[in-house]
Amino acid sequence: MMNWSGISEKVHASERLSYEEGLWLFEQHDVIKIGKLAQVARRRLHGNKVYFNKNRHINPTNVCAFHCNFCSFARTSDKEDGAYTYMPEQIPDRVRGAVNQGVREFHIVGGLHPELGFDYYLDVLRTLKREFPHIHLKAFTAVEIDFFRELTGLSHTEVLQQLQEAGLDSMPGGGAEIFHWDIRKKICPEKANQEVWLAVHDAAHRLGLKTNCTMLYGHIEKPEHRVHHMVALREQQDKSGGFQTFIALAFHPEDNNLGRKLNRQWTTGVDDIKTMAISRLMLDNIPNIKAYWVMLTPALAQVALNFGANDMDGTIIEEHIYKDAGARREAMTVEELKEFIRAAGYIPVERDTVYNELEVFA
């Protein structure tokens, strides 16, 4: 029989929690107690440090061949109202200002354009790497990689190798959504499924690429689907070891089909921080838990630092995917990030994309 005492003993002894224990934690209402346990694991890994980086998001196109029910970002064709596509040669001038401000990373994700072909995406990387060779290119989710496989007939590994040659340095963790097929078939049936998503990251890890991983929650899934998702990520990390960071992403309901069906239902703050804390407890082999402030709001991300999170992402600059779904803010300055971290009682640490510490603001 599960109880607080037994789970606490395992957490303090660095023993792995089971699926059943993760589900039990979701069923408990004492979020403070869950948070205190998560902080045991968080402090064991990171002490009093909280990481951030100087990054700039780039969404080259919002035209997408897929039709995910939860997406407010995508357009079905170039002719649809609000659709855009930037050609590779247009992008450097759009981001030059951020580079001049000291950005160290471009986070590149976007639509799966049905007509541009794989060369377009390669050229985006080549152009940026040629113009800004010192900037780390974190680009393309596993769903995009699988789309490129379909376009080219290449294997996932061959696609990734071509992207590496063009300038790819690491991968973000998007597209995971919820793995369990009972839910996935209802919200994003066209996307790479659990097996394919994990296979792409497996291939990336074996090529030496670091990647992130995510989970979209707060829509039609239940706690058992969240825990199933976390266990699948944990098992993949046991095999290939390349996941750096886990990001729990709350569903934003504005301007998408799923949100309309759910009557614009938003997650609660309690659900957000409980999910954050349980992810820290379940994902014992993934070193970092990110409080993605664009999704959470800066204030709740700050609270999440006391519920297992050790990373606040970064300056972001011009993020469109969550903004189109209702996020109210898309950029923070370094000074603002440092202030939020210090006010929560932690030491801000600027990092690069692969978590080398660049400056500790003690």
C-alpha positions in Angstrom: 0.0 0.0 0.0 1.4 3.4 -1.0 1.7 6.2 1.5 3.7 9.4 2.0 6.2 7.7 4.2 7.1 5.0 1.7 7.4 7.5 -1.2 9.4 9.9 0.9 11.9 7.2 1.9 12.4 6.3 -1.8 12.9 9.9 -2.8 15.5 10.6 0.0 17.3 7.3 -1.0 17.3 8.3 -4.7 15.2 5.2 -5.6 13.1 5.2 -8.7 9.3 5.8 -8.3 7.0 3.4 -10.1 4.2 4.2 -12.5 1.7 3.4 -9.7 3.5 5.8 -7.3 3.5 8.5 -9.8 -0.3 8.0 -10.4 -0.8 8.0 -6.6 0.9 11.4 -6.3 -1.4 12.9 -8.9 -4.3 11.7 -6.9 -3.1 13.6 -3.7 -4.2 17.1 -3.0 -1.3 18.2 -0.7 0.6 19.9 -3.4 3.0 21.5 -0.9 4.0 18.0 0.3 4.6 16.9 -3.3 6.7 20.0 -3.9 8.8 19.5 -0.8 9.7 16.0 -2.1 10.5 17.3 -5.6 12.8 19.9 -4.0 14.8 17.0 -2.4 15.5 15.7 -5.9 16.0 19.1 -7.4 18.5 20.3 -4.7 20.4 17.0 -4.9 21.0 17.7 -8.6 21.4 21.5 -8.7 21.8 22.9 -5.2 20.7 26.5 -5.2 21.2 27.2 -8.9 18.6 28.1 -11.5 19.6 28.3 -15.2 18.6 30.6 -18.0 20.1 31.4 -21.4 20.0 34.1 -24.1 17.9 32.7 -26.8 15.8 33.8 -29.8 12.9 31.8 -31.2 12.6 31.5 -35.0 9.4 30.1 -36.6 10.3 30.2 -40.3 6.7 29.3 -41.5 3.3 28.7 -40.0 2.0 26.8 -43.0 1.6 23.2 -42.0 0.4 20.0 -43.7 -1.0 18.7 -40.3 -4.2 19.6 -38.6 -3.7 19.2 -34.8 -6.8 20.1 -32.8 -4.9 22.0 -30.1 -2.8 24.2 -32.4 -3.5 27.9 -32.8 -0.3 28.6 -34.8 -0.7 26.6 -38.0 -2.3 27.7 -41.3 -3.2 25.2 -44.0 -1.9 27.1 -47.0 0.0 30.2 -48.0 -3.3 31.7 -49.1 -5.0 31.4 -45.7 -5.3 34.6 -43.7 -2.4 35.1 -41.3 -0.1 32.6 -43.2 3.5 33.5 -43.6 6.8 31.9 -44.8 10.2 33.5 -44.6 12.7 32.5 -47.2 16.1 31.6 -45.7 17.8 34.8 -47.0 15.2 36.9 -45.2 15.8 35.4 -41.7 19.2 36.8 -40.8 18.1 40.4 -40.9 15.1 39.5 -38.7 17.3 38.2 -36.0 20.4 40.4 -36.3 19.2 42.7 -33.5 18.9 39.8 -31.1 22.4 38.7 -32.1 23.7 42.2 -31.4 22.1 41.9 -27.9 24.2 38.8 -27.1 21.8 35.9 -28.0 23.7 32.6 -28.0 20.9 30.2 -29.3 18.3 30.1 -32.1 15.4 27.9 -31.3 14.0 27.0 -34.7 10.6 25.2 -35.1 7.6 25.8 -37.3 5.1 24.4 -39.7 5.5 21.4 -42.0 5.2 23.2 -45.2 3.8 20.8 -47.8 5.4 22.5 -50.9 8.8 23.8 -50.0 10.8 20.5 -49.7 13.6 19.4 -47.4 16.1 21.8 -49.1 14.2 24.8 -47.7 14.9 23.6 -44.1 18.5 22.8 -44.8 19.0 26.3 -46.3 17.5 27.9 -43.2 20.3 26.2 -41.2 23.0 26.9 -43.7 22.1 30.5 -44.0 22.0 31.1 -40.3 25.3 29.2 -39.6 27.0 31.1 -42.4 25.8 34.5 -41.1 26.2 33.7 -37.3 28.7 30.8 -36.9 28.9 31.3 -33.2 25.2 30.9 -32.5 24.0 27.4 -31.4 21.2 26.1 -33.7 18.6 24.1 -31.8 16.2 23.1 -34.5 13.4 20.9 -35.6 11.2 18.6 -33.5 11.0 14.9 -34.0 7.8 15.4 -35.8 9.6 17.7 -38.3 12.4 15.1 -38.7 9.9 12.4 -39.5 8.2 14.8 -42.0 11.6 15.3 -43.6 12.0 11.5 -43.8 8.7 11.2 -45.6 9.7 14.0 -48.0 13.1 12.4 -48.9 12.8 8.7 -48.4 15.9 8.8 -46.2 16.1 7.3 -42.7 15.9 9.4 -39.6 19.6 9.0 -39.1 20.4 10.1 -42.7 18.0 13.1 -42.3 19.7 14.1 -39.1 23.2 13.7 -40.6 22.3 16.1 -43.4 20.9 18.6 -40.9 24.1 18.3 -38.9 26.2 19.0 -42.0 24.0 22.1 -42.6 24.6 23.4 -39.0 22.2 21.6 -36.6 23.7 21.6 -33.1 20.9 20.1 -31.0 17.1 19.4 -31.0 14.2 20.8 -29.1 11.6 18.5 -27.5 8.4 19.5 -29.1 5.8 17.3 -30.8 5.7 14.7 -28.0 2.3 16.0 -26.8 0.8 13.0 -25.1 2.1 9.6 -26.2 -0.8 7.4 -25.2 -2.7 6.5 -28.4 -6.1 6.8 -26.8 -5.4 10.5 -26.5 -3.0 11.1 -29.3 -5.4 9.8 -32.0 -7.9 12.4 -30.9 -5.7 15.5 -30.7 -2.9 14.9 -33.3 -3.4 11.6 -35.2 -1.2 12.8 -38.2 1.8 13.3 -36.0 4.6 10.8 -35.4 3.4 8.5 -32.7 5.2 7.5 -29.5 7.4 4.9 -31.1 8.4 7.2 -34.0 9.0 10.2 -31.8 11.2 8.2 -29.5 13.0 6.6 -32.4 14.0 10.0 -33.8 15.4 11.1 -30.4 17.2 7.7 -30.1 18.8 8.3 -33.5 19.8 11.9 -32.5 21.4 10.7 -29.3 23.4 8.1 -31.0 24.7 10.8 -33.4 25.8 12.8 -30.3 23.1 15.3 -30.4 21.6 16.5 -27.2 17.8 16.9 -27.2 14.9 18.0 -25.0 11.6 16.4 -24.3 8.1 17.7 -23.6 4.6 16.8 -22.5 1.4 18.7 -23.4 -1.1 18.4 -20.6 -4.4 19.9 -19.4 -6.6 19.0 -22.4 -8.4 15.7 -22.5 -5.8 13.5 -21.0 -6.0 12.0 -17.5 -3.2 11.5 -14.8 -2.6 8.0 -16.0 -1.7 9.3 -19.5 0.7 11.8 -18.0 2.5 9.2 -15.9 2.6 6.8 -18.9 4.3 9.6 -20.9 6.9 10.2 -18.2 7.7 6.6 -17.9 8.2 6.2 -21.6 10.6 9.2 -21.6 12.5 7.7 -18.6 12.8 4.4 -20.3 14.2 6.0 -23.5 16.7 8.0 -21.4 17.9 4.7 -19.9 18.6 3.5 -23.4 20.2 6.5 -25.1 20.9 9.1 -22.5 20.6 12.3 -24.6 17.7 14.1 -23.0 18.9 17.3 -21.3 15.6 18.9 -20.2 12.0 18.0 -19.7 9.4 20.7 -20.2 5.8 20.3 -19.1 3.6 22.4 -21.5 0.1 23.4 -20.4 -2.5 23.4 -23.1 -3.6 27.0 -24.0 -7.1 27.0 -25.4 -7.4 30.2 -27.3 -8.2 30.1 -31.1 -8.0 26.3 -31.6 -10.6 23.6 -32.2 -9.8 21.7 -28.9 -10.1 24.9 -26.9 -13.5 25.7 -28.4 -14.7 22.1 -27.6 -13.5 22.5 -24.0 -15.1 25.9 -23.6 -11.6 27.6 -23.3 -10.7 25.5 -20.3 -7.3 26.6 -18.8 -5.1 24.6 -16.4 -5.1 25.7 -12.8 -1.9 26.9 -11.0 -2.2 24.0 -8.7 -2.2 21.5 -11.6 0.7 23.3 -13.2 3.0 23.1 -10.2 1.9 19.6 -9.2 2.7 18.4 -12.7 6.1 20.2 -12.5 6.9 18.5 -9.1 5.8 15.0 -10.1 7.9 15.3 -13.3 10.9 16.0 -11.2 10.2 13.0 -9.0 9.5 10.6 -11.9 12.2 11.7 -14.4 15.1 10.8 -12.2 17.5 10.3 -15.1 16.7 13.6 -16.9 18.9 16.3 -15.3 16.8 19.4 -15.8 13.2 20.4 -15.4 12.3 23.6 -17.2 9.6 26.1 -16.0 8.8 27.6 -19.4 7.7 31.0 -18.4 6.0 31.9 -21.8 3.5 29.1 -21.0 3.3 29.4 -17.2 3.6 33.2 -17.0 6.8 34.6 -15.3 5.2 34.7 -11.9 4.0 31.0 -11.9 7.4 29.9 -13.4 9.0 31.6 -10.4 6.8 29.6 -8.0 7.7 26.4 -10.0 11.3 26.9 -8.9 10.1 25.7 -5.5 8.4 22.7 -7.0 11.2 20.9 -8.7 12.1 23.2 -11.6 15.7 24.4 -12.0 15.6 26.2 -15.4 13.5 29.2 -16.5 14.4 28.9 -20.2 15.7 32.3 -21.5 15.0 35.6 -23.0 13.0 33.9 -25.8 12.3 36.9 -28.0 9.5 36.6 -30.6 7.8 33.3 -29.8 4.7 32.7 -31.9 3.3 29.3 -31.1 2.2 29.9 -27.5 1.4 33.6 -28.3 -1.1 32.6 -30.9 -2.7 30.3 -28.3 -3.2 33.1 -25.7 0.2 33.7 -24.1 0.5 37.3 -23.0 4.2 37.9 -23.2 7.0 36.7 -25.5 10.3 38.2 -24.2 12.1 38.9 -21.0 15.4 40.7 -20.4 18.4 39.1 -18.7 17.9 41.5 -15.8 14.3 40.5 -15.4 15.1 36.8 -15.4 17.8 37.3 -12.8 15.4 39.3 -10.6 12.7 36.6 -10.8 15.2 33.9 -9.9 16.8 35.9 -7.0 13.4 36.8 -5.6 12.6 33.1 -5.4 15.7 32.6 -3.3 18.0 31.0 -5.9 21.3 31.9 -7.7 20.9 32.8 -11.4 23.3 31.0 -13.7 23.6 31.9 -17.4 24.1 28.7 -19.4 24.6 27.7 -23.0 22.3 25.3 -24.8 24.0 22.2 -23.5 24.2 23.5 -19.9 27.8 24.7 -19.7 27.8 27.4 -17.1 28.8 30.7 -18.5 28.3 33.1 -15.6 27.1 32.6 -12.0 25.4 35.7 -10.6 26.0 34.8 -7.0 
